[in-house]
Amino acid sequence: MKDLRFITKILHTKYLREDSHGSLHMPVYDNVTFEFKTAEDLELAFQGKKPSHMYSRISNPTIEHFEQRIKSVTGAVGVLALSSGMAAISNTFLTIAKAQDNIITSKHLFGNTYSLFEYTLRDWGLETRYTDLTKPDQVARLIDHKTKAIFLETITNPQLEVADIKALSEIAKAKNILLIADTTLTPPYLFSAREFGVDIETLSSTKWISGGATSVGGLIIDHGLYDWKQNEKLRRDVNKYGPFTFMTRLRREVYRNIGACMSPHNAYLQSLGLETLALRLDQACVNTLKIAGFLKESSHVSSVNYPGLRDSIYYEIAGKQFGEKSGALLTFDLTSKNQCFKFMNKLQLIRRATNLHDNKTLIIHPASTIFCEYDDKLKQEMGVRDTMLRLAVGIEDSRDLITDIQQALEG
Ligand SMILES: *Cc1c(COP(=O)(O)O)cnc(C)c1O
């Protein structure tokens, strides 16, 4: 059958090789190495002339099936699963850039990603230039002959800012640089990155995909839109690998050498998570809109930030890019840090924990936790306020969540 929808495709993605027992779940190949019949076969495998699994740091059948499922729903040229979302981001930049290059992004970023750019990669000579990605003109002005990519989060965490991705893609295209998007908050199903001109998608599959925070993982998705001849570092491989240049260099060099591979067990869990992604995401997004509406009406709350609210400045652009669902993360402000802590401590159902897109609803005070290593001035630039709480909404019955929030606000 042709033209299957997301959830059907995920459930029925074929194995690359038939399972000898007809197992309806890809088994967990929890092994390190694979044997070959002859020395010649081993040689061919190492030369890349006969694709086969050799060693599980490089590839493994359970991980490959997880990657195939993502490939089937995105139509991507290549998909790579890694040990975490941070591994996906760092491996991507280590592949496309080198010392003295620069990239353009915003300070409105996930805290660890900012730290990766500002400390880890800067020490190795990669410069990061920060701007306001919601103002495409400013982005264009920062690009020079050493710029390799524009990097954005489709909905930034925790500012919940939404940039115009098509506008950024047009700038990147005109300058022959990459548009790389962290789609952790809007994974495939919610957002079709390819349609909006995103060249490379990185995401933390720890969040939506894992299915209830069972395991840490990350994905790199190459949508096949970029001409790799335009990238100085990868240019020399293009004649050999064509559209697979980036993925080949990753798998045969950077990903292999860095060693941040996903474990087969995590690939199994995340593959199961994918089967229910659409159902969970639908429920959590509906819940979030209801809770945002409730918070907006509450006299205890000074402001609510959710791109799905009609009065959000990102409402229109979020609608264009993500349709009716604006994700399941919202922030709201109380009058002080003290009030935030008091509220958090009164919650009976909602859990105090640092994660997003668990099945359970989680709350955190970002300024004192995820962003605690940054000084006040930087926190302000990053849009992280002392009065702000972040709620990552789960799939519980929204009425129970609202009851819990109400008693904690009023109690
Ligand atoms: C959590 C997160 C990451 C990092 O993912 P890990 O799987 O924890 O390494 C990156 N980007 C965003 C937007 C995130 O929320």
The ligand as an SDF file (V2000), in Angstrom:
LIG
                    3D

 15 15  0  0  0  0  0  0  0  0999 V2000
   17.1290   17.7130   26.3580 C   0  0  0  0  0  0  0  0  0  0  0  0
   17.4830   18.5220   25.2010 C   0  0  0  0  0  0  0  0  0  0  0  0
   18.7040   18.3180   24.5280 C   0  0  0  0  0  0  0  0  0  0  0  0
   19.7280   17.3130   24.9760 C   0  0  0  0  0  0  0  0  0  0  0  0
   19.2690   16.0130   24.9010 O   0  0  0  0  0  0  0  0  0  0  0  0
   19.8540   14.7990   25.7790 P   0  0  0  0  0  0  0  0  0  0  0  0
   19.1930   13.6080   25.2010 O   0  0  0  0  0  0  0  0  0  0  0  0
   19.5020   15.0710   27.2020 O   0  0  0  0  0  0  0  0  0  0  0  0
   21.3350   14.8090   25.5660 O   0  0  0  0  0  0  0  0  0  0  0  0
   18.9620   19.1000   23.4220 C   0  0  0  0  0  0  0  0  0  0  0  0
   18.0990   20.0410   22.9940 N   0  0  0  0  0  0  0  0  0  0  0  0
   16.9180   20.2590   23.6210 C   0  0  0  0  0  0  0  0  0  0  0  0
   16.0050   21.2980   23.0760 C   0  0  0  0  0  0  0  0  0  0  0  0
   16.5750   19.5210   24.7410 C   0  0  0  0  0  0  0  0  0  0  0  0
   15.4170   19.7530   25.3640 O   0  0  0  0  0  0  0  0  0  0  0  0
  1  2  1  0
  2  3  1  0
  2 14  2  0
  3  4  1  0
  3 10  2  0
  4  5  1  0
  5  6  1  0
  6  7  2  0
  6  8  1  0
  6  9  1  0
 10 11  1  0
 11 12  2  0
 12 13  1  0
 12 14  1  0
 14 15  1  0
M  END
$$$$
